Amino acid sequence: MTKPKKSQLMKPATAAQKLDVYLPATPREFQEGLVSREEFDELQRNPPQWLVDLRRNGPHPRNVVAARLRVSNSGLARGGITEPLTTAQIAALVADPPPWLTRERETHAEVRREQRRLQERREETDKTTVPTEPVVRTSTAARQTARDGRNR
């Protein structure tokens, strides 16, 4: 007789991070309870209205703000953005970008170009590397037998 399979549970902070929402903006019952794998899958398949609204209007967590502004999380910190932003606040920054945002976007784009260049270089190196003959390792006894010319 086998035991019924136990459902995986995750903390609300983990679930919020995976759903790309800001935990303090979620409903109290979401913040206080554990989320099962089945409940999480259902939230992704059929998001309730609160989740749809949060994703559309915010406030958004740092990673979402950074992605929408096309900068890194560090770039947000350098720009003085430490609080979550709403969609309207992000749109205002995009419409009239301050100097720090323009600078951070250029930096972020340069970093991404360099990462792509290095990845392409690695891929090219992998293609041109000629496979070597496999090294056959033998035991000490086998080497001794081969040297002495005798069989064991």
Residue pairs with C-beta under 8 A, 6 or more apart in sequence:
7 36
7 37
7 38
8 36
8 37
9 34
9 35
9 36
9 37
10 18
10 34
10 35
10 36
10 37
10 40
11 34
11 35
12 23
12 26
12 30
12 31
12 32
12 33
12 34
12 35
13 23
14 35
15 30
15 35
15 40
15 43
16 22
16 23
16 26
16 30
16 61
17 23
17 61
18 40
19 40
19 43
19 44
19 51
20 55
20 60
20 61
20 63
20 64
21 51
21 54
21 55
21 60
21 61
22 54
22 58
22 59
22 60
22 61
22 84
23 31
23 61
24 31
25 54
25 58
25 59
25 84
26 50
26 54
27 50
35 43
43 51
47 55
56 87
57 86
57 87
57 88
58 64
58 84
58 85
58 86
58 87
58 88
58 89
58 90
59 83
59 84
59 85
59 86
60 68
60 84
60 85
60 86
60 87
60 90
61 84
62 73
62 76
62 84
63 73
65 76
65 81
65 84
65 85
65 90
66 72
66 73
66 75
66 76
68 90
68 94
69 76
69 90
69 93
69 94
69 101
69 104
69 105
70 105
70 108
70 109
71 79
71 101
71 104
71 105
71 107
71 108
72 104
72 107
72 108
72 111
75 104
75 107
75 108
76 82
76 104
78 100
78 104
79 98
79 100
79 101
79 104
80 100
85 93
93 101
97 105
138 146
141 152
145 151
145 152
